[in-house]
Amino acid sequence: MGLIGTILIGLVAGALAKLIMPGKQGGGWIMTILLGIAGSLVATMLGRAVGWYQEGEGAQFIGSIVGAIIILIVYGFFKKKSA
């Protein structure tokens, strides 16, 4: 399933990351989905670099949520700086 699986997991991970993160980060549900997908892709790349995942494997659900939370924190940081 590869990239498509990573994107689908990222959709759910983004929604859960938004629920886990306290406060209002801004952005609607589309931004949440995009941040979740980006978090899932980042978790996949970092996992491959560290050796947790082989080529063709994607980040699992928990890794995707953690990646989405990291992306959400970075997004919130830059969103507050620009406002």
Buried (B, 14 or more C-beta within 10 A) or exposed (E): EEEEBBBBBBBBBBBBBBEEBEEEBEBEEEBBBBBBBBBBBBBBBBBBEEEBBEEEBBBBEEBBBBBBBBBBEBBBEEEEEEE
